[in-house]
Amino acid sequence: MDDHITQRLSIIIKNNLHQSGAIAVRNTLVTRGAPYNRCRKPTLMAPEDVNKLVICHGEEGTASFCGSAVYGLGVEGSLDLYHGDARIASLHWNGPWARTGNQFEATNVNSAKYLVNISGIPSHGILGDVSVIVTEVAC
């Protein structure tokens, strides 16, 4: 196993709600790993900074998390997606350092109002990029 390869996850949230609807990230909880700003020079962030992510209609936003090669940590945590005061869903992930048994799921989906589609994830290896597409249920 390549121990120098760090487990990582980028949740790419696509907002397909009606034009007036923004999606907000709230209640980010990181139990293993750390959030980071995914850019040319990645920097670690606090979970509270992830909670500032707001995604407008037709746009996408990314919340990224990385493990630690030094401490042998994977990534594990959760966050909630909100539309105004209504919770859309909770997202949970677990990407073990051993890179086997990866998990990513949406729970508590408000299925009466929203559809949450998640791209497939590898069961082993690096979690990588996971797409989450949120749309409203047609009336």
N, C-alpha and C positions, 0 to 999 in steps of 0.2 A: 504494500500500500504506500502511496506517496504521502508521507506524513507532512510534507511542506505545503500541501494543498489545503487551504482553509475552507471549511463549509461556509456557504453563503446563500442568501435568499434575497431576491428583489421582488416585491409584490407590486405589480403594475396594475393600478386600479383605473379602469376606463368608465367614465360617467356617460351613460346613455339615457339619463333621466330627461324629462321634459326641460325646455330651455330655462325655466326659472329655478331649477333644482341643482343645488350644489351638494356634494358628498363631503362630509367631514370625518376625519379620523379622530377617534377618542379612545381613552382607556387603554393605551398601549402598555403592555406588560411584557417585559423581557426577562425570562428566567435563566437563559443561557445565551451567551454572545452579547453583541452590542449593536445598536443602530448606527448607521454611518451614512454620510453624504456621498452618494455615488457620482463622482465627477472625475475630472482628470487627476486631481490629487485628493483621493478619498480621505475624509476626516471623520472621527467618531463623533456621535451626537448623543444627547440625552433622550430618553424615551419621551420626555415632555415636548421635545422639538418635533418628534413624529406627530404628536397630537395637534400640531399647528397646520398639518397638511389639509388643504381644502381644494377639491377638484370641481371645477365648473363644468357645466353641460358641454358635451362634445370633446372634453379634454381628458388627459390621463395624468395621474400622479404616481410617484414611485416611493415606496418605503423599503429601505434596504437594511439588511442585518448580516453581520459576519461573526464567525466563530473566532477562536484564537489558536494559532499554531503553537504558540509558546505554552499555553496552558492545556492544550488538547480539548478545547471546548467546541461543541457544535452550536447550533442555533435552536432556540425554543422560545415560544411566546404566543401572544395573542393581541388582537386589537379589534375595536368595534368600528363599523361604518355607520354613519348617521346621515339622514336627510332631514334637516331641521331638527325637531325634537324626537323624531321617529328613528329607532334603531333599525337599520336594514338587515344587518347580520354581524356575527362575530367570526373572525378568522383566527384559526389556530394552526400553528406549525411546529414541527419537530424535525430537525435535521441533525441526527447524531454525528459526533466527531468521526465515528467509524464509517460513516456514509452508507449505512445499510438501515433499512426500515424507515425511510423518510415518510413524513406525513404532512398533509396540508388539507384543511377542511373548513367549510363554512358551517356554522351552527347557529341556532336561534334565528334562522332566516324568517323574516316577516313575509311569508310566501303569499299572503293575501294582497300585498301591495308591490312586492319586488321579486325579480328573478336575478339570481346570482350564478353566473357561469364561471367555472374555474378551469383553466387549462390543465392538461395532464402533468403529473410530476414523475420523475424517475423514482423507482423504489430504492435504488442505491445510487451512489455517486453524489455529486453536488446538487442541491435543490435548484439553484440557479434562478432563472426568471420564471415567475408564475403570473399569468394574466388573470385578473378578476374583472369581469364585465357585469355592470349593474344596470338593469333596465326596470322600468315600471310595468306591472301587469296591466294589460289592456282591459278597460272596463266593458 
